[in-house]
Amino acid sequence: MTATVVAPTAVPAHRSPQVLRWLGAYTASTLGDSVYHLALSWTAVSSGTPAQAGLVMAVSAVPRALLMLGGGVIADRLGPRRVVIASDTVRALVVLGLAATLFLASPGLWILAAVALVFGVVDALFLPAVGALPPRVADRDQLARVQGMRGLSYRLGAVLGGPLGGLAVALGGTAGAFGVAGVLFTLSIPLLSTLRLRSLPAEDEARDGTALRDLADGLRYLRGHHVLGPLMIVVLLSDLGFAGPFNVGLALLADQRGWGASGIGWILAGFGTGAGAASLLLTVWGRVPRAGAVSGWTMTVGAVCIGALGVTSYLPVAVAVALSVGLLAGLSGALCNALVQTECDPAYLGRVSAVSSLLSLGIAPLSFPLTGAAIELWGLGPVYAVSAAVCGLAGVYMLLVTAVRRAELPR
């Protein structure tokens, strides 16, 4: 990718036009993704049986998991901006085409499954490229602040995307909701196109040889790195311990405690508030000293809070505990991401981001059926305790590995 060299400046990330354009594009894309998923689930449920709707929603997971590592190679070869622009362009065209089709006819579930399949392929390209963009638009000493801003943007998309999608369905039907999602994807394209990316050292090294050789080279690099290799283990363990309790577990917890659907909403609101507060703190601070140690400790304490959630009997206490989990997990996760981006050689950033995304979005969701079956067999308390132990193991491992514990963000 041909990049315009941008000289480092002393401008903080939250005042940088480059970062703000990137953040605007990311926010528009995140909002579009939230509206799209709401419209897809509503259309699938309205057009078929619950089993068929579940199948449509799960279709995108397969290509996303299978192609994620290849997406990292493509991001490193072509450059992350090109890949992100192409991904949002494809998503905009496909979703706007679906909106037009639904407006004119009722094609059935097959077209929803086809769109979900395309989105799975696009996600496999989009996610590694998004992870590789921040070091190209901000100075290294601003990456923690950028991760905080990205977290705020993500929370904004999650909070506003649902109501926006629901309003679009109410006013314009599912065709109108898909149309809104398509417009939001489209809005990100001109913002991304105006970015001036900084040239990073050695970023052309990954373009020699075949794609398969590049992939193998990236995995060897990751395995041999004294900080990045252990961080991938941390990502896997923390997401394995977290995913089940906060997806499958919450519904069962609210049902058994008699809190109802509103209880789930309050707990998720508490978690989102905590995670948003963590992102805001990072945005304001800009840098956290001893980032590796802080991430390990917050992850360990957050694991204790996850275990406490499984034995909580009162909804207000559960909301407070969920807020603590969001604050601690949000801080540790953002610091982990910032460490990955500052420790990684720019030539491998797309592939390393792909491995991280695969571990958190591809492998961790496999724990969902196991969590449900385990709760049915042993109850909520033991399963939450085991999940907390897995998360705690990630934090303890982070503290025990000297190179990770002593890892610092640049000044």
Buried (B, 14 or more C-beta within 10 A) or exposed (E): BEBEEBEEEEBBBBEBEBBBBBBBBBBBBBBBBBBBBBBBBBBBBEBBEEEBBBBBBEBBBBBBBBBBBBBBBBBBBBBBBBBBBBBBBBBBBBBBBBBBBBBEEEEEBEBBBBBBBBBBBBBBBBBBBBBBBBBBBBBBBBBBBBBBBBBBBBBBBBBBBBEBBBBBBEEBBBBBBBBBBBBBBBBBBEBBEEBBBBBBEEBBBBBEEEEEEBBEBBBEBBEEBEBBBBBBBBBBBBBBBBBBBBBBBBEBBBEEBEBEEEBBEBBBBBBBBBBBBBBBBBBEEBBBEBBBBBBBBBBBBBBBBBBBBBEBEEBEEBBBBBBBBBBBBBBBBBBBBBBBBBBBBBBBBBBBBBBBBBBBBBBBBEBBEEBBEBBEEEEBEEBBBBBBBBBBBBBBBBBEBEBBBEBBBEE
